[in-house]
Amino acid sequence: MGIPRQPTSIAESFKPNLKSRDSQLVAGTCEIVTLDRDSSQPRRTIARQTARCACKKGQIAGTTRARPACVDVRIITSRQWCEMTPCLEDEGCNLLVNQSGWTCTQPGGRVKTTTVRKQA
């Protein structure tokens, strides 16, 4: 038995093994492709993530419990982000005023803000 290989990047450590034998994602699953963190500003971390999803008909890439997931396309088109349950179980979700994203508020008061941008 050898030593298990350690992930070579943050993104790799978050990738679930959801691929079929031909490197295609299993229908209804997602994987994180890139994950970048910027902690250059005091008391603030900016994280950018790109996910690849193989969603079923009527679904689109979204976020559930702070992880990439396939969600009902209606949630995305209506911009009612909190309906996809994007926050962790103990966090509260609120829409941003302009509906460009949401906030997840932890019990201690820490707020995580997520904004959505359409990929070209």
C-alpha positions as CSV (number, residue, x, y, z in Angstrom):
1,M,0.0,0.0,0.0
2,G,1.4,3.4,-1.1
3,I,1.0,6.8,0.4
4,P,-2.2,8.5,-0.9
5,R,-1.6,11.3,-3.3
6,Q,-2.4,14.8,-1.9
7,P,-4.4,17.2,-4.0
8,T,-2.2,19.6,-6.0
9,S,-4.6,22.5,-5.9
10,I,-7.5,23.9,-3.9
11,A,-9.8,23.2,-6.8
12,E,-8.7,19.6,-7.0
13,S,-9.3,19.0,-3.3
14,F,-13.0,20.0,-3.8
15,K,-13.7,17.9,-6.9
16,P,-15.9,14.9,-6.2
17,N,-15.3,11.8,-8.2
18,L,-18.5,12.0,-10.3
19,K,-17.1,11.1,-13.7
20,S,-18.0,8.1,-15.7
21,R,-15.3,6.1,-17.5
22,D,-15.2,8.4,-20.6
23,S,-14.5,11.6,-18.5
24,Q,-18.0,12.8,-18.8
25,L,-19.9,14.0,-15.7
26,V,-22.7,11.8,-14.6
27,A,-26.1,13.5,-15.4
28,G,-27.3,15.7,-12.6
29,T,-23.8,16.4,-11.1
30,C,-21.2,19.2,-11.0
31,E,-17.5,19.6,-10.4
32,I,-15.5,22.7,-9.5
33,V,-13.1,23.5,-12.3
34,T,-11.3,26.5,-10.9
35,L,-11.3,28.1,-7.4
36,D,-9.3,31.3,-6.8
37,R,-9.1,33.1,-3.4
38,D,-7.9,36.7,-2.9
39,S,-7.2,37.7,0.7
40,S,-5.3,40.9,-0.1
41,Q,-7.9,43.1,1.6
42,P,-8.1,43.1,5.4
43,R,-11.1,41.2,6.9
44,R,-12.2,40.3,3.4
45,T,-11.7,37.3,1.1
46,I,-12.9,37.3,-2.5
47,A,-13.4,33.8,-3.9
48,R,-14.1,33.1,-7.5
49,Q,-15.2,29.6,-8.6
50,T,-16.1,28.1,-11.9
51,A,-18.0,24.8,-12.0
52,R,-18.9,22.4,-14.8
53,C,-22.2,20.7,-14.6
54,A,-24.1,18.0,-16.5
55,C,-27.6,19.0,-15.7
56,K,-30.8,17.2,-16.6
57,K,-33.5,18.7,-18.8
58,G,-35.1,21.6,-16.9
59,Q,-32.1,22.2,-14.7
60,I,-29.1,24.6,-14.8
61,A,-25.9,25.1,-12.9
62,G,-26.5,26.7,-9.5
63,T,-25.5,26.4,-5.8
64,T,-27.0,24.2,-3.1
65,R,-25.5,24.1,0.5
66,A,-22.5,26.2,-0.7
67,R,-21.6,23.6,-3.4
68,P,-22.2,23.6,-7.2
69,A,-25.4,21.8,-8.1
70,C,-28.0,21.4,-10.8
71,V,-31.1,23.4,-9.9
72,D,-34.5,24.1,-11.4
73,V,-34.0,26.6,-14.3
74,R,-37.0,28.6,-13.0
75,I,-35.0,29.7,-10.0
76,I,-32.2,31.2,-12.1
77,T,-34.5,32.9,-14.7
78,S,-36.6,34.5,-11.9
79,R,-33.4,35.4,-9.9
80,Q,-35.0,34.0,-6.7
81,W,-31.6,32.7,-5.6
82,C,-32.6,31.7,-2.0
83,E,-35.0,29.1,-3.5
84,M,-32.0,26.9,-4.5
85,T,-30.9,26.8,-0.8
86,P,-27.4,28.2,-1.5
87,C,-26.4,28.7,2.2
88,L,-25.2,26.1,4.7
89,E,-27.8,24.6,7.0
90,D,-27.2,27.0,10.0
91,E,-27.0,30.2,7.8
92,G,-29.8,32.5,6.7
93,C,-30.3,33.5,3.0
94,N,-31.3,37.0,1.8
95,L,-31.5,38.3,-1.7
96,L,-29.5,41.3,-2.6
97,V,-31.7,44.4,-3.3
98,N,-30.9,44.3,-7.1
99,Q,-31.3,40.5,-7.2
100,S,-27.7,40.1,-8.5
101,G,-27.0,37.6,-5.8
102,W,-27.5,36.6,-2.2
103,T,-26.0,36.8,1.3
104,C,-25.6,33.9,3.7
105,T,-25.5,35.1,7.3
106,Q,-23.9,32.9,9.9
107,P,-25.3,32.7,13.5
108,G,-22.3,34.8,14.8
109,G,-23.1,37.6,12.4
110,R,-20.5,36.9,9.7
111,V,-22.0,37.6,6.2
112,K,-20.9,35.9,3.0
113,T,-22.1,37.7,-0.2
114,T,-22.4,35.9,-3.5
115,T,-22.9,37.8,-6.8
116,V,-23.8,36.0,-10.0
117,R,-22.3,37.0,-13.3
118,K,-23.3,35.4,-16.6
119,Q,-20.5,33.6,-18.4
120,A,-20.3,34.4,-22.1
